[in-house]
Amino acid sequence: MLATIFSIAFNFRCGHDPLECALLKPAWKMTAVGTTGYWLLAAGVLAMCLPAAFILTLFLLPLWSWIEAAYAIESVGHSGPAEWCFWLVYGVLVAISIVALLRRRKSKPTSVAG
């Protein structure tokens, strides 16, 4: 009885057989999982940007030295690049990551093939 009610409600909602929709990932399920998946992906990308920013900041040490010499902005100390250098590189990496995620999200089809 419950399966019949589910089948009728499901057919009314998406117009397909429940088994076929389950195999094709129905639109309502993709939306909920997709949103959660993008938030998890975004959090993972932001977390992965931290070590990448640290390493890239160290690789850019000649640039920071040049900025300090040319513009007299304190960017290199006795223990390495200044904190603002790290946050600048992290901000650039995060911006690039956000643009990439938004482009990926816009390019992904939202309709169910059927």
N, C-alpha and C positions, 0 to 999 in steps of 0.2 A: 504494500500500500504506500509506504513512504517513498519507495523507488518510483512509483507511478506519479506521485505528486511532484517529486523532484524532477522527473522527466518532463512533465507538463510545464512546470515553472521554468525549467531550463530551456525547453524548446521555445517557449513564449519569449524568453529573454534574448536568446542569441540565434534562434531559427535553425539550429543544427541538432543532430542526435547527440545526447550526452556523452557517449563514448567517443564520438568523433571530436567533440569539443574538448574533452579531457585530453585527448592525444594531441590536439592542436593548440593547447593552452588557451582557454577562453579569455576574452578581452577583460572581463572583470578581475580574473586572477592575475593576468599580466600587469594590470594597472597597480594593484596592491603590492605585488612582489617587485615590480619594476621600480616603484617609488622607494621602497625600502632598500632595494638593491643599489639604487643610485646614491642614497644617503650613505650606505655602507661603503660603496666605492669611493665616494667623495671623502669620507673620513679616512679611508685607507690611503688615498692619494695624498691628503694633507699630512698624514703621519709619515709617509715615505718621503715627502719633500724635506723633512727635517734633516736626516742624515745627508741627503743629496745637497742641500743648501750648505751644510757644514763643509763637505768635501769641496764643493765648487768655490766656496769662499776662500778656502786655502789655496786652491789652484789659481785663483785670481789675485794672489798676493802681489805680483808685479803691477797689476792695475791699481791696487790700493796704494802701493808705494808711489806710483806716478801721480795719483790724485793728491796725495799728501805733499809731494814736492811741487806740483804745479799750482795747486790752489790753497795750500797751507791749511787743509782740513785734516785734523787728526784722524787718520784711518789705520795706521799701523803702530802698534805698541810693542813693548818688549815680549809680550806673550802671543803675538799674532795680530790678525786684523781686529779692528774695533767691532763692538757689538752692532753698531748701525750697519756695518758692511754685511753681517750675517742676515739681519732682518731685511735688508734691501734685496739680497739674493733670494731669500725665502719668499718674499712678496712677489718677485718676478716669477719664480717657479710656481707659486700658487695661482697667479693670474693666468699663466700659460696652461696649467692643469684645468682650471675652471673653464677656460675657453674650449679646450679639447673635450671636456665632459659635456658642455652645452652643445657643441657641434655633434657629438656622438648621439646625444639624446634626441636632437632634432632630426638626424638622419635615419633613426630607427623607425621602421614602419609600426603604426599603431593598430592597424586593422588585422583581423583574423582571416587567414586564407580559407576559402571554403568553396 
